[in-house]
Amino acid sequence: MPYDYLYSARERFAAKIDFESSEHWLWCGTTLPFGHGQIYFVRGMLTHRFAWMLYKGAIPEGLQVLHKCDVPQCVKPDHLFLGTQKDNIRDMVLKGRNWHRTKPERAAFGERNGAHTKPERRPHGSRHYLTPFTPEEITEIRARVAAGELQVDIAAEFDVGKTTICNIVHFRNWKKVE
């Protein structure tokens, strides 16, 4: 019999929680890129949802389990509450955790996001790991199009789409390279 079946789900869950590190119960197992814990013995369920079900009961349909403390790894039942997706978004905006600034009234929110506090760390242009170009090639592409060469031919040479070349030529991409 596998080792996993020797313990109940509650015991297996509790074995991955750091109860003593702070006021939070921090999940020490697998986490997703955005910080929430995930447990695989319940089909990849998020840990804060599992904690709610263990300690407080079922989650009504249409509701989500939200964090009062804004610590994604926290699974302490006292730090969790139920709400809708709209409540979750409102909570995110009010606490300044949104990075989308689509409306002027939201301009005051999201300053804590790394994209705003440390823009120099965001890789752009040739520093980005997915870029197929160097600044010199961008200058060459723009000069060749200005000289009358077809964008389709340049795109085929660089093995990219015509839209990529068009965006470079019209300064939609690589704006800082003259």
C-alpha positions in Angstrom: 0.0 0.0 0.0 1.5 3.4 -1.0 2.6 5.7 1.8 0.1 8.4 0.7 -2.9 6.3 1.9 -1.6 6.0 5.4 -2.8 9.5 6.4 -6.1 11.3 6.0 -6.4 14.3 3.7 -6.5 16.6 6.8 -3.2 15.1 8.1 -1.6 15.3 4.7 -2.7 18.9 4.4 -1.5 19.9 7.8 1.9 18.3 7.2 2.6 20.9 4.5 1.7 24.0 6.6 4.1 26.1 8.7 2.0 27.0 11.7 4.8 28.8 13.6 6.5 31.2 11.2 4.1 34.1 11.7 0.5 35.0 12.2 -0.2 33.2 9.0 -0.5 29.5 8.3 1.9 29.3 5.3 1.6 26.5 2.7 5.0 24.9 2.2 4.1 22.5 -0.6 3.7 23.1 -4.3 2.8 26.7 -5.3 1.6 28.1 -8.6 3.5 31.0 -10.3 1.1 33.6 -8.7 1.8 32.2 -5.2 -1.2 30.2 -4.3 -0.7 26.7 -3.0 -1.9 23.6 -4.9 -2.6 20.1 -3.6 -2.6 17.2 -6.0 -4.2 14.6 -3.8 -7.5 16.5 -4.4 -7.1 17.0 -8.2 -5.0 20.1 -8.1 -7.2 22.1 -5.8 -6.0 25.5 -4.5 -5.0 25.1 -0.9 -7.0 28.1 0.5 -10.1 26.6 -1.0 -9.3 23.2 0.6 -8.6 24.9 3.9 -12.0 26.6 3.8 -13.8 23.3 3.1 -11.9 21.5 5.9 -12.5 24.1 8.6 -15.6 26.0 7.5 -17.6 23.7 5.2 -18.7 23.7 1.6 -18.2 26.6 -0.7 -21.5 27.7 -2.2 -21.7 27.7 -6.0 -20.7 30.9 -7.6 -18.5 32.1 -4.6 -14.8 32.1 -4.3 -12.5 31.9 -1.3 -10.7 35.3 -0.9 -7.8 36.4 1.3 -8.1 39.1 3.9 -4.4 39.1 4.5 -3.2 39.2 0.8 -0.7 36.4 1.4 -1.3 33.9 -1.3 0.3 31.0 0.6 -1.8 31.7 3.7 -4.4 29.0 4.5 -5.5 30.1 7.9 -9.3 30.0 8.0 -9.6 33.2 9.9 -7.8 35.0 7.1 -10.2 33.7 4.4 -13.7 34.9 3.4 -16.2 34.1 0.7 -17.0 36.5 -2.1 -17.9 36.7 -5.8 -15.4 37.3 -8.6 -16.6 41.0 -8.5 -15.7 41.1 -4.8 -12.3 39.7 -5.6 -11.6 42.2 -8.2 -12.8 45.1 -6.1 -10.6 43.9 -3.2 -7.6 43.7 -5.6 -8.1 47.2 -6.8 -8.7 48.8 -3.4 -5.6 47.1 -2.0 -3.5 48.3 -5.0 -2.6 44.9 -6.4 -3.9 45.5 -9.9 -1.4 46.3 -12.6 -4.0 47.0 -15.4 -4.7 50.7 -15.5 -7.4 51.0 -18.1 -9.3 53.9 -16.6 -8.0 57.2 -15.2 -9.7 56.8 -11.8 -7.5 53.6 -11.4 -4.3 55.5 -11.9 -3.6 55.7 -8.2 -3.7 52.0 -7.8 -1.1 49.4 -8.6 2.0 51.3 -7.8 3.3 48.4 -5.7 3.5 46.2 -8.8 7.0 45.6 -10.0 6.3 46.7 -13.5 5.8 50.2 -12.1 8.3 50.2 -9.2 11.2 48.7 -11.1 10.7 49.2 -14.8 14.4 48.8 -15.5 14.1 45.1 -14.6 11.6 44.5 -17.4 13.5 43.2 -20.4 12.8 45.1 -23.6 14.2 44.9 -27.0 17.3 42.8 -27.5 17.4 42.1 -23.7 14.2 40.0 -24.0 14.9 36.3 -24.3 12.4 35.8 -27.1 13.5 38.5 -29.5 14.7 37.4 -32.9 16.4 40.8 -33.6 19.3 43.0 -32.5 19.1 46.8 -32.6 21.3 46.8 -35.7 18.9 44.5 -37.5 16.0 46.8 -36.7 17.8 49.8 -38.2 18.7 47.7 -41.3 15.0 46.6 -41.7 13.8 50.2 -41.5 16.4 51.3 -44.0 15.6 48.5 -46.4 11.9 49.3 -46.4 12.6 53.0 -46.8 14.7 52.1 -49.9 11.7 50.3 -51.4 12.3 46.7 -50.5 9.1 44.7 -49.9 8.2 43.8 -46.3 7.2 40.3 -47.3 10.7 39.6 -48.7 12.4 41.0 -45.5 10.0 38.9 -43.3 10.9 35.8 -45.2 14.6 36.5 -44.8 14.3 37.0 -41.1 11.8 34.1 -40.7 9.1 36.2 -39.1 5.7 37.3 -40.2 5.0 40.3 -42.4 3.1 41.9 -39.5 6.2 41.8 -37.4 8.2 43.8 -40.0 5.2 46.2 -40.5 5.1 46.9 -36.7 8.9 47.6 -36.7 8.7 49.9 -39.7 5.8 51.9 -38.2 7.5 52.1 -34.7 4.8 50.0 -33.0 7.6 47.7 -31.8 11.2 48.7 -31.1 10.2 52.3 -30.6 13.5 53.3 -29.0 15.7 52.1 -31.9 16.0 54.9 -34.5 
